[in-house]
């Protein structure tokens, strides 16, 4: 009888390990974030926005990010926007246009659209969610990915820690097998689903498998989709804190 009970107990713990239940919600989200970007990086991003009955708009952005310090972005193309820079430190975001007559940076809202795209300013400047949301595991579920088929995923729910956070609630779909980000759903304060982000084109980049294409679809502005292509990605542990400053932002 004791031997039988021991077998049951061993089976129980083995099942937990195999199913991946040893991960907490925070660990799952941290792993998914790590698959999106390294802690410190340089990236070249192509951003294409499509809107019904309008020409596609394309821009190229150089992005620098240092964990717990900030993010710095500069538009490289198109020509009319070249040189516009963005700096985010904590919950503060500034933009500087070198073509303006002022050497002062303009304060921006993190919630506003980034340059008329389906992404918010915060979506572009801050790749981390763990600092902004309290997360819990809702369940395991099957997500039907248009390219990869049915994937077993953890469905996590993130509730904003602060009222100032860009989204009140987010749902994360993270693959059970590899803990890769698969899809994110964004909700308004009234629990209205108004945007989704699908991750695709998984390739080895900067030392590990990562999504290299993000598709942000607006359910609020029908027909508006922004495609984010990660063209270059480098781990950069040599980034100086001085880059993430208002002095560097307005430097000629």
Secondary structure, DSSP 8 states (H G I E B T S, - for coil): -HHHHHHHHHHHHHHHHHHTTTS-HHHHHHHHHHHH--SEEEEEEEEEEE-TTS--EEEEEEEEEETTTEEEEEEEESGGGTT-EEEEETTEEEEE-TTSS-SS-EEE-TTSBSTTSSSBHHHHH----TTTEEEEEEEEEEEEETTTEEEEEEEEEEEESSTTSS-SEEEEEEETTT--EEEEEEE-TT--EEEEEEEEEEEEETTEEEEEEEEEEESSSTT-EEEEEEEEEEE-TT--GGGSSHHHHT--
